[in-house]
Amino acid sequence: MGLTNIEKVLSQTLTELENEGRLKGKEYIITKVKKAQGEKGSRYFLKGKGDQEFIRMNSNSYLGMSLREEIIEAEERATKEYGVGPGAVRFISGTFQPHRELEKKLAKFHHRDDAMLFSSAYSTVVGILTPLITSDTIVISDELNHNCIINALRLARPKDKKIYSHLNMNELEDRITDSIDKAKRLLIITDGIFSMRGDYAPLDIISH
């Protein structure tokens, strides 16, 4: 397909998404960050908005760790000692001593034998689920699971995928009963806290 045809197809797709109300909104560019002062949190300045200050409500830095002075200072020390980025994936030559130190601390905090760092929650889910799911695995998934889980399941291609209504434990139990002895492995997959709603899965019930 030539470049002209590709542009035509993409343009048509964008128009369809816009007409359906599914096109991503305008991208706002952050030009400056005003650090927290006292009880007042950080404020952000956006391109084209002059001196108007904004509160950022859509950040994944839930605890504001990315702007903590201790974190910034530690990052500066590590950058001077190790450079910017590992320059390779972990299993080749991208594991540095601070990676292992943090993993050991996280494992100890969560009372586990070990831990593994990922660059994002998305890559964590995809990186863990795809090797766990085989062609002889049945997956049972909450209908409102995060998009990263949905995409991981598509990549993994399980033997079968069953969906249960959001947080409906009776329906989950029915799905489990229907799946018994039909595959070598059965996985129940759910968000812990559902990021778009704020509700959470009863993991104590699901685990039993």
SULGILIN-V610950 format. One record per helix or strand. SS is the DSSP state (H for helix, E for strand). FROM is the first residue (numbers start at 1). TO is the last residue. If there is no record, write none. Layout:
BEGIN
SS_FROM_TO, SS_FROM_TO
END
This chain:
BEGIN
H_3_19, E_30_34, E_37_37, E_40_40, E_43_46, E_54_54, H_65_67, H_69_82, H_90_94, H_97_109, H_121_132, E_137_142, H_147_156, E_160_164, H_169_179, E_185_189, E_193_193, E_200_200, H_203_207
END
